[in-house]
Structure formats: structure tokens, C-alpha cells
Amino acid sequence: MQDLWRLSAADLATLVRSKKVSAREAAKAGLARLDAVNPQLNAVIDHRPEDVLEQADAVDAAIARGEDPGVLAGVPVTIKANVDQEGFATTNGLKLQRDLIAREDNPVVANFRKAGAILLGRTNCPAFSYRWFTTNLIHGDTKNPRDASLTPGGSSGGAGSAVAAGIGHIAHGTDIAGSIRYPAYACGVHGLRPTLGRIPAFNPALPERPIGPQIMAVSGPLARTVDDLRISLEAMSARDIRDPWFAPVPLQGPTRDKRAALCLNPGGLATAPEVKAAVSDAGKRLERAGWTVDVIEDTPPMREAVEWQIKLWLGDGYEAQLEMAEREGDPGALACLRGNRNRVTPMDQANYAKALTRRATLTREWMLFFEKYAVLLTPVSGELPFPDHLDRKDEDSFKRVWEAQLPQIAIPFMGLPGLVVSTGLVGKAPVGVHIVSGRYREDLCLLAGEAIEAGGVPPSPIDPVG
């Protein structure tokens, strides 16, 4: 069977479990695709073919013994370079961490292994995973396979680029301010930011994270189909007590009326006409699928959530982050921190207390909103995917980028799930919609996402375009 790398994860796993295809064949196809297109993209920055084939042979042996190989049996996946994978450096895009070799797996990596997935390679991210652009001083630039002049997104830019180009069927990413959702948007695939606590995560090789990242950062999947996101979520969310925020909540919640809210300008966002058209089209797709869609003027507070999110993310330990960025010397990381200094400092005890207090209040407002609506549709960004490295062009461009990303930055402050579904192309630039729901209701995001996906998506996987 040819071109196994083109298949969905669900279809490939079915073939492997039924012994119509071996996990080794799937792994060899994944490695061949990586070799063919990664030199143009630099999406994967570390991989070990012999290890990949050994993993595949272990899956085939389990199947031969009559054991259940797992929901992702024989499916090649990629892992972002900011989480621990035994035997690999957790660089997080940093020269400073080139020798930080993990001695054990992050829970999300361990869960992929338990599910029978084949860990194909490590994907690139910007230094410190700060930006919506993917370049650093240790691994270099990652390119968008749809248009090399556009950002592949960030910080999971390598993940988005890889899965769009057929390097792996599922890509692991992390998200504190859009780092799963924006690469999915920019590369024309789908990406799910799950609820805080849904997928366990912990890096044994690194110091414990401050409270801001603890309550806002998550791991999640990027994939070419919504169904592949669903089975990825099942695999990645297995119990692991090393994450104290992990919550064993059922993946399927109570049935809800199919009622959605649609907001084109959340928080007064100046949304580009092409983006408005895509969000409106997503709403029409839902209506054709039997949903009621209410167009609303605004959502519960997003702008205030954004300000507190950035303070907790960058303001907590700001001087220590800046000192480390200066030692690294990465221009993008320094631009991120210096450009936000006045926005996030001082992060004193009073601001800290107020941030956590306001988080409770704003989360309550959002949860009450989702008592009325199953899901909310918004722009992913106020703009189509940015020209690459736009945030480093000048001060106005930096501000433009941070303003456009408002919907992505806001949602993590409340710990809510968000799904990006790619719906089409404007020229070469992908466009899509952001679907948000209440805590632990990824199932509702995915339900709406499948209905929207059925109306058409950009072709994928694709060969890289210069």
C-alpha cells in the first residue's frame, strides 16, 4: 500500500490493528515523508530512525501476542521540543538547554506510547515558546508548507508545519496564548486546546512552573481531521498523577441543545473582512447541520482576560525571564519581553492577588454564558496569517500582532477549551474559525467542528510550496 502517510490517524490505526498494514510499514512511510519534505521546512529538528523502527516493532509484537495495541496503534506522531521525551534534549528552542536531556517522559509523551503511537520526531518552537513565529538560535527557522512567506505560527510552529505536510498524522503542541490554535490556523489544519487539567503534563527535567503557566498552559493535538483530534484527545488524556491539575472528567458530557453564539468583533477586535467572511460561513455551515446560531455583539470579557493573562504569563518573574533571554540572546524572545514590559510590570503582591481574584469572577461569567450556548464562534485572529517575523519588523507591527491575537490570548486565562477548524484559503493563506465551549466540553467543540469541517477544508497533506 502506497502513501500511508496520507491517511488519517484513525484509518491508519484501523489498518494496523487489523494486520492489513504493519506498524513498521507505517513508520517507514513516516520516515520517508520526513526525509522528503523536512529539508524544505525544518519542522522536525531531531529524530532517530532506528528508535522509530524499534517502537514500531514493539507495536507489531504486541499485536502478534493478541494484545490491544491502543487507539493510536502504529500511528506516527510528532512531539514538540518543549516537553520531556526520554533520551532527547528538552531545548524549548534554547541553546541554553541543548544539553538538558530528559531521563523520563512527560505524561503526555508517556500517554502517546501507551496508546500505541510511534514517536517520529521532535518539532521546532521559538525560544522559550514565546511567539506566534517559529525561529531560534539553536534549530533555525521553520517554514509554512503552504507559503514560505507566511508564519507557520507559534509556538507549536513545527507541529503545524509537520502535520500539514504529512510528517506524522498527529502533532503534539502546547498552548498558553494560542500556541496550538494559531499554528493550526496558519498552516491550514485543525488544533485543539483542551481544558486545563484534561491532559496531564509535567517536565521532570525542569524546575516547577510558576502559578501562571500552571493554570493556563496545556498540551493538545494538531491534526488534519477533527476525528483525529478526538482520538488524540482520548489517548493524551489518560490518567497520570504527576500532574496535580489533572482531572479525570468524562470525555463525553451531557447532551446540549445545538445552539451557538457567533461574534465577529469580540472585545471590539478590528477583524479583517476575509476573516469575518470565514467566521460567518462557519456559522452558516452549523445552521445547515441543524444548529441555531445567534449573532451577538460581544462576548463575556476578553480584553480584561487578555491583560491578566499576559501579566500572569510574562509578568510573574519578569526580570528572571528577561535575564535568561539576554543570556540566550534570541532577538524574538527579547522583543516579546521588552515590548510587553510596561504592560506586565510591576507584578507585585497586590496585582497577583487581583489577577487570581478576577480569574474567578471572569470564569464564572464565561461559564454562565455557556449555560445558554453550547459553543461560541469567533475569529482565531483579527487577521489572516501574518507575514513571517512581522512582530520584529517595528514597534507598530509588534503591537498589531499582539492586538490581532486577542481571542487566542483571552481563553487560557479562564482555562477554557478552544478548537480551531481550518475552513478554506484566501489565495495561499489559510483561514478558519475559533470554537470555544465551557470547561471540559471539548466534545461540544468537536461536535460543532465536525459540522463545520463537513463544509470543506483546505487540501492536506500537501507538498511544501516555496
C-alpha positions as CSV (number, residue, x, y, z in Angstrom):
1,M,0.0,0.0,0.0
2,Q,1.4,3.4,-1.1
3,D,1.4,6.7,0.6
4,L,0.4,5.5,4.1
5,W,1.5,9.0,5.4
6,R,-1.5,10.5,3.6
7,L,-4.1,8.5,5.7
8,S,-5.9,9.8,8.7
9,A,-4.7,8.6,12.0
10,A,-8.0,6.8,12.6
11,D,-7.8,4.9,9.3
12,L,-4.1,4.0,9.7
13,A,-4.7,2.7,13.2
14,T,-7.5,0.5,12.0
15,L,-5.3,-1.0,9.3
16,V,-2.5,-1.7,11.8
17,R,-4.9,-3.3,14.4
18,S,-6.4,-5.5,11.7
19,K,-2.9,-6.5,10.5
20,K,-3.6,-5.2,7.0
21,V,-0.6,-2.9,7.5
22,S,2.3,-3.3,9.9
23,A,3.4,-0.6,12.3
24,R,6.8,-0.9,10.8
25,E,5.4,-0.1,7.3
26,A,3.6,2.9,8.8
27,A,6.8,4.0,10.5
28,K,8.9,3.6,7.3
29,A,6.4,5.6,5.4
30,G,6.5,8.4,8.0
31,L,10.3,8.4,7.9
32,A,10.4,8.6,4.1
33,R,8.0,11.5,4.1
34,L,10.1,13.3,6.7
35,D,13.2,12.8,4.7
36,A,11.4,14.0,1.5
37,V,10.0,17.3,2.8
38,N,11.5,18.3,6.1
39,P,14.7,19.8,4.5
40,Q,12.4,22.5,3.0
41,L,10.5,23.1,6.2
42,N,12.8,22.4,9.2
43,A,9.6,21.4,11.1
44,V,11.3,18.4,12.8
45,I,14.6,19.2,14.4
46,D,15.6,15.9,15.9
47,H,14.7,12.3,15.1
48,R,16.3,8.8,15.3
49,P,15.1,6.4,12.6
50,E,16.4,3.3,14.4
51,D,14.4,4.2,17.5
52,V,11.3,4.9,15.4
53,L,11.5,1.4,13.9
54,E,12.1,-0.2,17.3
55,Q,8.9,1.4,18.6
56,A,7.0,0.1,15.5
57,D,8.4,-3.4,16.0
58,A,7.2,-3.3,19.6
59,V,3.6,-2.4,18.4
60,D,3.7,-5.2,15.9
61,A,4.9,-7.7,18.5
62,A,2.1,-6.7,20.9
63,I,-0.5,-7.3,18.1
64,A,1.1,-10.7,17.4
65,R,0.6,-11.6,21.0
66,G,-3.1,-10.7,20.8
67,E,-2.7,-7.6,23.0
68,D,-4.6,-4.4,22.5
69,P,-2.1,-2.1,20.9
70,G,-4.0,1.1,21.7
71,V,-6.2,3.6,20.0
72,L,-3.2,5.1,18.0
73,A,-1.7,1.7,17.0
74,G,1.2,2.3,14.7
75,V,0.4,6.0,14.1
76,P,3.4,8.2,13.6
77,V,3.2,11.4,15.8
78,T,5.5,14.3,16.5
79,I,6.4,15.8,19.8
80,K,7.1,19.5,20.5
81,A,10.7,20.1,21.7
82,N,9.5,21.8,24.9
83,V,8.3,18.7,26.6
84,D,10.4,15.8,28.1
85,Q,10.9,12.7,25.9
86,E,13.3,10.2,27.4
87,G,16.8,10.5,25.8
88,F,16.2,13.7,24.0
89,A,17.0,17.3,24.8
90,T,14.1,19.5,26.0
91,T,15.5,22.5,24.3
92,N,12.4,24.7,24.1
93,G,14.2,26.4,21.3
94,L,17.2,27.4,23.5
95,K,20.9,27.0,23.2
96,L,21.0,27.2,27.0
97,Q,19.1,23.9,27.1
98,R,20.9,21.9,24.4
99,D,22.3,19.5,27.0
100,L,19.1,19.2,29.1
101,I,18.5,15.5,28.3
102,A,15.2,14.1,29.7
103,R,15.5,10.9,31.8
104,E,11.8,10.1,31.6
105,D,8.8,11.1,29.6
106,N,6.4,13.9,30.2
107,P,2.9,12.3,30.9
108,V,1.6,13.4,27.5
109,V,4.5,11.6,25.8
110,A,4.0,8.5,28.0
111,N,0.3,8.5,27.1
112,F,1.1,8.5,23.4
113,R,3.3,5.5,23.9
114,K,0.6,3.7,25.9
115,A,-1.8,4.4,23.0
116,G,0.5,2.6,20.6
117,A,1.7,5.8,18.8
118,I,5.1,5.9,17.1
119,L,7.1,8.9,18.2
120,L,8.5,10.1,14.9
121,G,10.5,13.2,15.8
122,R,10.8,16.4,17.8
123,T,9.2,19.6,16.3
124,N,10.6,23.1,16.4
125,C,9.4,26.0,18.6
126,P,10.6,29.6,19.1
127,A,12.9,30.4,22.0
128,F,11.0,30.0,25.3
129,S,7.9,29.2,23.2
130,Y,7.1,32.9,23.4
131,R,6.0,33.8,19.9
132,W,3.5,33.2,17.1
133,F,6.5,32.7,14.8
134,T,8.9,29.8,14.9
135,T,12.7,30.5,14.8
136,N,15.5,30.3,17.3
137,L,19.3,30.3,17.5
138,I,19.7,26.6,18.0
139,H,17.4,25.0,15.4
140,G,16.8,27.8,13.0
141,D,13.6,28.8,11.0
142,T,10.6,26.7,10.4
143,K,8.6,27.3,7.2
144,N,4.9,27.2,6.4
145,P,4.3,24.5,3.8
146,R,1.5,26.5,2.2
147,D,3.5,29.6,1.7
148,A,7.1,30.1,2.9
149,S,6.5,33.9,3.2
150,L,3.8,33.3,5.9
151,T,4.5,32.4,9.5
152,P,3.9,28.7,10.3
153,G,2.5,30.0,13.6
154,G,3.9,29.5,17.0
155,S,4.9,28.5,19.4
156,S,4.0,25.0,18.0
157,G,5.0,26.1,14.5
158,G,7.0,22.9,13.8
159,A,4.0,20.9,14.8
160,G,1.6,22.7,12.5
161,S,4.1,22.7,9.6
162,A,4.8,19.0,10.0
163,V,1.2,17.7,10.2
164,A,0.2,19.9,7.2
165,A,3.0,18.4,5.1
166,G,2.3,14.8,6.1
167,I,5.2,14.4,8.6
168,G,3.2,12.4,11.1
169,H,-0.6,12.1,11.3
170,I,-0.9,13.9,14.7
171,A,1.3,16.6,16.2
172,H,1.7,17.4,19.9
173,G,1.6,21.0,20.8
174,T,1.3,23.3,23.8
175,D,-0.8,26.3,24.3
176,I,-0.7,29.2,26.8
177,A,-1.8,32.0,24.4
178,G,-2.7,30.3,21.1
179,S,0.4,28.1,20.5
180,I,-1.7,25.2,19.3
181,R,-4.5,27.1,17.7
182,Y,-2.5,29.6,15.8
183,P,-0.2,27.2,14.0
184,A,-3.3,25.2,13.1
185,Y,-4.8,28.3,11.6
186,A,-1.6,29.4,9.9
187,C,-0.9,26.0,8.3
188,G,-4.4,25.1,7.4
189,V,-5.1,22.2,9.7
190,H,-7.1,21.8,12.9
191,G,-5.9,22.2,16.5
192,L,-7.4,21.6,19.9
193,R,-6.5,23.5,23.1
194,P,-8.1,21.3,25.8
195,T,-9.4,22.4,29.2
196,L,-6.9,23.0,31.9
197,G,-6.4,19.6,33.7
198,R,-7.8,17.5,30.8
199,I,-4.4,16.3,29.6
200,P,-1.7,15.6,32.2
201,A,1.7,17.3,31.7
202,F,4.9,17.7,33.7
203,N,8.5,18.1,32.7
204,P,10.7,16.2,35.3
205,A,13.9,17.7,33.7
206,L,12.9,21.3,34.5
207,P,12.0,23.3,37.7
208,E,8.4,23.5,38.7
209,R,6.5,26.2,36.7
210,P,5.1,29.4,38.3
211,I,1.4,29.5,39.0
212,G,0.6,31.4,35.8
213,P,1.8,28.7,33.4
214,Q,0.4,26.0,35.8
215,I,-3.2,27.3,35.4
216,M,-3.0,28.4,31.8
217,A,-0.7,26.2,29.8
218,V,-1.9,22.9,28.3
219,S,-0.8,20.2,25.9
220,G,-3.0,19.2,23.0
221,P,-3.2,17.8,19.4
222,L,-3.0,19.2,15.9
223,A,-4.3,17.0,13.1
224,R,-5.7,17.1,9.6
225,T,-9.2,15.8,10.6
226,V,-11.5,16.6,13.6
227,D,-11.9,12.9,14.2
228,D,-8.2,12.5,14.6
229,L,-8.3,15.3,17.2
230,R,-10.9,13.3,19.0
231,I,-8.9,10.1,19.2
232,S,-5.8,12.0,20.0
233,L,-7.6,13.6,23.0
234,E,-8.7,10.1,24.2
235,A,-5.1,8.9,24.0
236,M,-3.4,12.0,25.5
237,S,-5.8,12.4,28.5
238,A,-5.1,9.1,30.2
239,R,-4.5,9.4,34.0
240,D,-1.1,10.4,35.3
241,I,-0.9,11.5,39.0
242,R,2.3,13.5,38.4
243,D,0.2,16.4,37.3
244,P,-1.7,17.8,40.3
245,W,-4.1,19.7,38.0
246,F,-5.2,16.6,36.2
247,A,-9.0,16.0,36.4
248,P,-10.5,12.6,35.4
249,V,-13.6,14.1,33.8
250,P,-15.5,12.0,31.2
251,L,-14.7,12.9,27.6
252,Q,-18.4,13.0,26.7
253,G,-20.6,15.4,28.7
254,P,-24.4,15.7,28.9
255,T,-26.3,16.3,25.7
256,R,-26.9,20.0,24.9
257,D,-29.2,21.9,22.6
258,K,-27.3,22.7,19.4
259,R,-27.2,26.4,20.0
260,A,-24.2,28.5,19.1
261,A,-23.2,32.2,19.6
262,L,-21.2,33.9,16.8
263,C,-19.2,37.1,17.5
264,L,-17.3,38.8,14.7
265,N,-15.6,41.5,16.8
266,P,-15.1,40.2,20.3
267,G,-13.8,42.9,22.6
268,G,-14.0,45.4,19.8
269,L,-11.4,43.5,17.7
270,A,-10.9,45.0,14.3
271,T,-11.5,41.9,12.2
272,A,-10.4,41.8,8.6
273,P,-13.2,41.3,6.0
274,E,-11.8,37.9,4.9
275,V,-11.7,36.7,8.5
276,K,-15.3,37.9,9.1
277,A,-16.4,36.1,6.0
278,A,-14.9,32.8,7.2
279,V,-16.5,33.0,10.6
280,S,-19.8,33.9,9.1
281,D,-19.5,31.0,6.7
282,A,-18.8,28.7,9.6
283,G,-22.0,29.8,11.3
284,K,-23.9,29.0,8.1
285,R,-22.4,25.6,8.0
286,L,-23.6,25.0,11.5
287,E,-27.1,26.2,10.6
288,R,-27.2,23.7,7.7
289,A,-26.2,21.0,10.1
290,G,-29.2,21.8,12.3
291,W,-27.7,24.3,14.8
292,T,-29.3,27.5,15.9
293,V,-26.7,30.3,15.6
294,D,-27.2,33.7,17.3
295,V,-25.0,36.6,16.2
296,I,-24.0,38.6,19.2
297,E,-22.4,42.0,19.6
298,D,-19.8,40.9,22.2
299,T,-18.8,38.0,24.4
300,P,-18.1,38.0,28.2
301,P,-14.9,40.0,28.9
302,M,-12.0,39.2,26.6
303,R,-9.9,42.3,26.9
304,E,-9.6,42.2,30.6
305,A,-8.8,38.5,30.5
306,V,-6.0,39.2,28.0
307,E,-4.4,41.8,30.3
308,W,-4.4,39.5,33.3
309,Q,-3.3,36.5,31.2
310,I,-0.2,38.4,29.9
311,K,0.6,39.6,33.4
312,L,0.5,36.1,34.9
313,W,2.4,34.6,31.9
314,L,5.2,37.2,31.4
315,G,4.9,39.5,34.5
316,D,5.4,36.8,37.1
317,G,9.2,36.5,37.4
318,Y,9.7,39.0,34.6
319,E,13.2,40.1,35.5
320,A,14.4,36.4,35.7
321,Q,12.8,35.7,32.3
322,L,14.5,38.8,30.8
323,E,17.9,37.9,32.3
324,M,17.6,34.4,30.8
325,A,16.5,35.8,27.4
326,E,19.5,38.1,27.5
327,R,21.9,35.2,28.1
328,E,20.3,33.3,25.2
329,G,20.5,36.4,23.0
330,D,17.4,35.5,21.0
331,P,16.0,38.6,19.3
332,G,12.4,37.4,19.1
333,A,12.3,36.5,22.8
334,L,13.8,39.8,23.8
335,A,11.4,41.7,21.6
336,C,8.5,39.8,23.3
337,L,9.6,40.6,26.8
338,R,10.8,44.2,26.2
339,G,7.8,45.0,24.2
340,N,5.5,44.0,27.0
341,R,7.4,45.4,29.9
342,N,5.1,48.3,30.6
343,R,2.1,46.0,30.2
344,V,3.1,43.4,32.7
345,T,5.1,45.2,35.4
346,P,5.0,45.7,38.3
347,M,3.6,42.3,39.1
348,D,3.6,42.8,42.8
349,Q,1.6,41.0,45.5
350,A,-1.5,43.3,45.1
351,N,-1.6,42.6,41.3
352,Y,-1.0,38.9,41.9
353,A,-3.9,38.7,44.3
354,K,-6.2,40.8,42.0
355,A,-5.3,38.6,39.0
356,L,-6.4,35.4,40.7
357,T,-9.5,37.1,42.2
358,R,-10.5,38.4,38.8
359,R,-9.9,35.0,37.3
360,A,-12.6,33.5,39.5
361,T,-15.1,36.3,38.5
362,L,-14.4,36.2,34.8
363,T,-14.5,32.4,34.7
364,R,-17.9,32.5,36.4
365,E,-19.2,34.9,33.7
366,W,-18.0,32.7,30.9
367,M,-19.4,29.5,32.5
368,L,-22.8,31.3,32.8
369,F,-22.6,32.3,29.2
370,F,-22.1,28.6,28.3
371,E,-25.2,27.7,30.2
372,K,-27.1,29.4,27.3
373,Y,-24.8,28.5,24.4
374,A,-23.1,25.1,23.7
375,V,-20.3,26.8,21.8
376,L,-19.1,30.2,20.7
377,L,-17.6,31.0,17.3
378,T,-15.1,33.8,17.0
379,P,-12.2,34.7,14.7
380,V,-9.0,32.9,15.5
381,S,-7.1,36.1,14.8
382,G,-8.2,39.5,13.6
383,E,-6.0,39.0,10.5
384,L,-5.1,36.3,8.0
385,P,-1.8,34.5,8.9
386,F,1.0,37.1,9.3
387,P,4.0,37.6,7.1
388,D,6.8,35.7,8.8
389,H,8.6,37.6,11.6
390,L,6.2,40.5,11.4
391,D,6.5,41.1,15.2
392,R,10.1,42.0,14.8
393,K,9.6,44.5,11.9
394,D,9.0,47.6,14.1
395,E,7.0,48.7,17.1
396,D,3.8,49.2,15.3
397,S,3.9,45.7,13.8
398,F,4.6,44.3,17.2
399,K,1.5,46.0,18.6
400,R,-0.5,44.9,15.6
401,V,0.4,41.2,16.1
402,W,-0.5,41.3,19.8
403,E,-3.8,43.1,19.2
404,A,-4.9,40.7,16.5
405,Q,-4.4,37.6,18.7
406,L,-6.9,38.8,21.4
407,P,-9.3,35.7,21.1
408,Q,-6.4,33.3,21.5
409,I,-4.8,35.0,24.5
410,A,-8.0,35.5,26.4
411,I,-9.4,32.0,26.6
412,P,-6.5,30.4,28.6
413,F,-7.0,32.8,31.5
414,M,-10.3,31.0,32.3
415,G,-8.9,27.6,31.5
416,L,-11.4,27.1,28.7
417,P,-11.1,24.7,25.7
418,G,-10.7,26.1,22.2
419,L,-10.8,24.4,18.8
420,V,-9.5,25.9,15.5
421,V,-11.0,24.4,12.4
422,S,-9.4,25.4,9.1
423,T,-12.2,26.2,6.6
424,G,-10.5,27.4,3.4
425,L,-7.9,29.5,1.7
426,V,-7.7,33.2,0.7
427,G,-5.1,32.9,-2.1
428,K,-2.4,30.8,-0.4
429,A,-3.3,32.0,3.1
430,P,-5.4,29.6,5.3
431,V,-8.4,30.9,7.2
432,G,-10.7,29.3,9.8
433,V,-12.8,29.7,12.9
434,H,-12.2,29.5,16.7
435,I,-14.8,27.4,18.6
436,V,-14.9,27.8,22.4
437,S,-17.0,26.0,25.0
438,G,-17.3,25.5,28.7
439,R,-14.8,23.7,30.8
440,Y,-14.3,20.0,29.9
441,R,-16.7,20.3,27.0
442,E,-14.2,19.6,24.2
443,D,-16.9,17.2,23.0
444,L,-19.1,20.1,22.1
445,C,-16.2,21.9,20.3
446,L,-15.5,18.8,18.3
447,L,-19.2,18.2,17.5
448,A,-19.5,21.7,16.1
449,G,-16.1,21.4,14.5
450,E,-17.1,18.3,12.5
451,A,-20.2,20.0,11.2
452,I,-18.1,23.0,10.1
453,E,-15.4,20.7,8.7
454,A,-18.0,18.9,6.5
455,G,-18.5,22.2,4.6
456,G,-15.0,22.0,3.2
457,V,-11.3,22.4,4.3
458,P,-8.0,23.2,2.6
459,P,-6.4,20.1,1.0
460,S,-3.9,18.3,3.2
461,P,-1.4,16.9,3.5
462,I,0.4,19.0,0.9
463,D,3.9,19.2,-0.6
464,P,5.7,22.4,0.6
465,V,5.2,25.4,-1.6
466,G,8.1,27.9,-1.9
